Amino acid sequence: MAVSDVTVARTYTTPILHNNPLEPHATTDRGVCRVPPRRGRRAGDLSLCRRRFGSKGAAHAHVVLAALAARAVPGRPVKLALTRQQMFSPAGYRTPTIQQVSLAADRSGTLTAVGMDVVEQTSRIKEFAEQTAMPARMMYAAPHRRTTHRLAPLDVPVPSWMRAPGECPGMFGQEVAMDELATLLGIIDPIELRVHNEPDVDPDSGLPFSSRILVAWLRTGAERFGWADRDPRPGSRRDGGWLVGTGVAASVYPTMTDPTLTAPPIPPGPDPREPGPGGPDPIPPVPTRCRSHRSRNPIRGRTPP
């Protein structure tokens, strides 16, 4: 950073965001679904109902409470719905972040270093960390990069997933810093700065991308929104008391490939997996590899196809 022609060092923040769908979280337990033991933990007879994506992707405290209540009254369904006020605590939320972003470049706009240090809050009773700095590892080409995550345990509810993974708030600081770098350089358009630093391979792993069409998206967006005709000066347009401008930002979404178990195609005729006179005759699973959608493992992000 110290020997680069141009540097940007800024601190950006993102606020806490709560999961508040139109329908509050609710759990109905009929005592028919069971949780298998995982990672050495005993689940016993605890029964849980089917969950969904995003804020409903994990079993929060109220889900476990409904399951325990169902065990206390065998044969009777139990339903537990959160109030609107309760949606701000046991249903999870997106943790606020403090993002310290550093970019270094030469006069041509070629990035020489990327740094992102993130501080997030978590709960004292359970640790949860968003993957805020992950996109900085692979978004733009640069020979040097560093990312860190630090957690501040506080007496707060447990953060959790939100629709759009933790990479989403992490893109905010990096993309604003790219715009500020373009302004400091003075001769480079923010879109051209991103195109100029488009990587040929994943900067983090060195592996080729399965698909990456960010440059095409940027070009198409610039054409459709009249990017070339805008006034590039920050704060140059007003509508009454409002500042009006045209900006650009990119984002990523994580994908991954995981070993998993799948079954071969079922031949025509009666399903051999259905129980018969001699009992079920399941088709043995065959190890293979397939894509796992919306995984929460800490992996490199990719621009979606």
C-alpha angles and dihedrals in degrees: 000000000000095000098043122111095231129019135182119198113175139155118223130182134202122200131237112275123201130211104240112157120174089259114053118230114281135177128203116190122188094172094248103108121070132195113231117224111268133189092359096304120127115236095177114179095334107140123204133183126235116286134206139219129287115011090004094052094094133050105254124196095270091055091055090046091055091049092051090049090052090055089054093057106038115203095019124099117236124207125191121182124184120232119237089255091053091055088078096063124024096030095070129243141210109271119236113250138208110206121194105194125188125184128180126189143162123244092272091060097253109148114236099176139013124194132177125175116183131194118193135173124240136174125270091226097052132013120231125169127188117219093238100149096041096098091056088066094063113012101092135017116258131145093226130042141155132187129181136179123202126182127212109205109215138170092264136115117280114274116227145170125313128190102278109039127250091278087076098071089036091064091059098071095040095049095046088050090052090054091049090050090053090051092050092049089052096196102063127081113227091240093048090049090058093045090048090056097042107137122231092210135013103292091210101051104014089232122133119257116252086218134348122166101160093127092053090050092050092049093048093047092049091053096047096046098044093246095167092058097052125108102248095200112109114243093009099127128059136180104196105301093346127096110224123197148149118242142172134217137164130213140190138212123207122244130170145181117236136181107247143159122259135167125238119250114291111245119235117276132044114358105255089207092067114099113259137176089293095044129257120332104200123196108242114245118251120215112240140141126258140155118275111212120221095002117179097208114122100258139140117284125234133200105252117249 
